[in-house]
């Protein structure tokens, strides 16, 4: 399995990748098309295809800093879920030795509880910080999420660095 980075929308699998993105996340959690295309070439943003040989398995969209990797969006093709692809990708990220941070919906329904259990099995721990992700669309409100990290919980100072990066860089050009 490998991660292949896309840096422009002319990539042969970009349209297929964006179709998976659109069915995998609610609209309020998706970047607008113009925003996504604008950041594709940024050095710290990584739009990765997850490939098994020549099969498109999923997406990992994230931000790499000196201190952490923030997974903004992560999904596997619906028909390939349950085959350990997601687990294997997360294991590879953990083996790189960098702190990995991601957000999930609060675990209150069946799907969100299973998602949290999946990440827990993959070595992620819940952090105690109240966290509201800024909105991706004008006129929307931010939404409350739970911050998970691996290999360990993050300190209050580390959380604040992540929060500052999220607001200052990740969400900088979110509106077209």
C-alpha positions as CSV (number, residue, x, y, z in Angstrom):
1,X,0.0,0.0,0.0
2,X,1.2,3.5,-0.7
3,X,0.2,7.1,-0.5
4,X,0.3,9.1,-3.7
5,X,0.2,12.9,-3.4
6,X,-2.0,15.0,-5.7
7,X,-0.8,18.6,-6.1
8,X,-3.1,19.7,-8.9
9,X,-6.6,18.9,-10.1
10,X,-5.3,17.6,-13.5
11,X,-4.2,14.3,-11.8
12,X,-6.0,11.4,-13.5
13,X,-7.7,10.3,-10.3
14,X,-8.6,13.7,-8.9
15,X,-12.2,13.6,-10.0
16,X,-12.6,10.1,-8.6
17,X,-11.0,11.2,-5.3
18,X,-13.3,14.2,-5.0
19,X,-16.3,12.0,-5.6
20,X,-15.3,9.8,-2.7
21,X,-14.7,12.9,-0.6
22,X,-18.2,14.2,-1.4
23,X,-20.0,10.9,-0.4
24,X,-17.9,10.4,2.7
25,X,-18.4,13.6,4.6
26,X,-21.5,15.8,5.3
27,X,-21.5,19.0,3.2
28,X,-20.9,21.2,6.3
29,X,-17.6,19.2,6.9
30,X,-16.3,19.6,3.3
31,X,-14.2,22.3,1.8
32,X,-15.7,24.2,-1.1
33,X,-14.3,23.2,-4.5
34,X,-12.3,26.4,-5.0
35,X,-10.8,26.2,-1.5
36,X,-9.7,22.6,-2.1
37,X,-8.1,23.4,-5.5
38,X,-6.4,26.5,-4.1
39,X,-4.5,24.6,-1.4
40,X,-3.5,21.5,-3.4
41,X,-0.1,22.9,-4.1
42,X,0.7,24.3,-0.7
43,X,3.8,22.7,0.9
44,X,2.2,21.8,4.2
45,X,-1.1,20.4,2.7
46,X,-1.1,16.8,1.5
47,X,-3.9,15.4,-0.6
48,X,-3.0,11.7,-0.6
49,X,-4.6,8.9,-2.6
50,X,-4.4,5.6,-0.8
51,X,-3.5,3.0,-3.3
52,X,-3.1,-0.8,-3.1
53,X,-1.1,-1.7,-6.2
54,X,-3.2,0.1,-8.8
55,X,-6.5,0.2,-6.9
56,X,-7.8,3.4,-5.4
57,X,-8.6,2.6,-1.8
58,X,-9.2,5.9,-0.2
59,X,-8.1,9.4,0.8
60,X,-6.0,11.0,3.5
61,X,-6.1,14.8,3.4
62,X,-3.8,16.4,6.0
63,X,-1.4,19.1,7.1
64,X,2.2,18.4,8.1
65,X,4.0,20.7,10.5
66,X,7.3,20.2,12.3
67,X,5.4,19.2,15.4
68,X,2.4,17.2,14.2
69,X,0.4,15.7,11.3
70,X,-3.2,16.9,11.3
71,X,-5.6,14.6,9.5
72,X,-8.3,16.8,8.2
73,X,-10.2,14.2,6.2
74,X,-9.7,10.4,6.0
75,X,-11.9,7.9,4.2
76,X,-11.9,4.5,2.6
77,X,-14.0,3.5,-0.4
78,X,-17.3,2.1,1.0
79,X,-17.0,-1.3,-0.7
80,X,-13.4,-1.7,0.7
81,X,-14.2,-0.8,4.4
82,X,-13.6,-3.5,6.9
83,X,-10.5,-4.8,5.1
84,X,-8.0,-3.1,7.4
85,X,-6.9,-0.5,4.9
86,X,-7.6,2.4,7.3
87,X,-5.8,0.6,10.1
88,X,-2.8,0.0,8.0
89,X,-2.5,3.6,6.9
90,X,-2.8,4.8,10.5
91,X,-0.1,2.2,11.6
92,X,2.3,3.6,8.9
93,X,1.7,7.2,10.2
94,X,2.3,6.1,13.8
95,X,5.5,4.3,12.8
96,X,6.8,7.6,11.4
97,X,7.1,8.8,15.0
98,X,5.3,12.1,14.6
99,X,2.3,13.1,16.7
100,X,-0.9,12.6,14.7
101,X,-4.0,14.7,15.5
102,X,-7.5,14.2,14.1
103,X,-11.1,15.1,15.0
104,X,-14.2,13.0,15.2
105,X,-17.9,13.6,16.0
106,X,-18.8,13.2,19.7
107,X,-19.5,9.5,20.2
108,X,-23.2,9.6,20.8
109,X,-24.8,7.4,18.0
110,X,-23.9,4.0,16.7
111,X,-21.7,5.2,13.8
112,X,-19.8,7.8,15.9
113,X,-19.3,5.2,18.7
114,X,-17.9,2.7,16.2
115,X,-15.6,5.3,14.7
116,X,-14.2,6.2,18.1
117,X,-13.7,2.5,18.9
118,X,-11.8,2.1,15.6
119,X,-9.5,5.0,16.3
120,X,-8.9,3.7,19.9
121,X,-7.9,0.3,18.5
122,X,-5.5,2.1,16.2
123,X,-3.8,3.7,19.2
124,X,-5.5,7.1,19.4
125,X,-6.5,8.7,22.7
126,X,-9.2,11.3,23.4
127,X,-8.0,14.7,24.6
128,X,-10.0,16.6,27.2
129,X,-10.2,20.0,25.4
130,X,-13.5,21.5,24.4
131,X,-13.1,21.9,20.6
132,X,-15.3,23.6,18.0
133,X,-14.1,23.2,14.4
134,X,-14.5,26.5,12.5
135,X,-17.1,26.4,9.7
136,X,-16.2,25.5,6.1
137,X,-19.0,27.6,4.6
138,X,-20.1,31.2,5.1
139,X,-23.2,31.4,7.2
140,X,-22.6,28.1,9.0
141,X,-21.6,27.7,12.6
142,X,-18.6,25.7,13.8
143,X,-19.3,22.2,15.0
144,X,-18.2,20.5,18.2
145,X,-15.7,17.7,17.7
146,X,-13.5,15.5,19.8
147,X,-9.8,15.8,19.4
148,X,-7.9,12.5,19.2
149,X,-4.1,12.0,19.1
150,X,-1.5,9.3,18.7
151,X,0.7,8.0,20.1
152,X,-0.3,9.9,23.3
153,X,-2.6,12.7,24.6
154,X,-1.4,16.2,23.8
155,X,-0.7,18.8,26.5
156,X,-2.7,22.0,26.8
157,X,0.1,23.9,25.1
158,X,0.2,21.4,22.2
159,X,-3.5,21.7,21.8
160,X,-3.3,25.5,21.7
161,X,-0.5,25.2,19.0
162,X,-2.8,22.9,17.0
163,X,-5.8,25.2,17.5
164,X,-3.8,28.2,16.4
165,X,-2.6,26.4,13.3
166,X,-6.1,25.2,12.5
167,X,-7.5,28.8,12.7
168,X,-4.5,30.6,11.1
169,X,-3.4,28.2,8.4
170,X,-5.9,25.3,7.7
171,X,-8.9,27.6,7.6
172,X,-7.1,30.6,6.1
173,X,-8.5,30.4,2.6
174,X,-11.6,28.3,3.2
175,X,-14.1,30.6,1.5
176,X,-13.9,31.3,-2.2
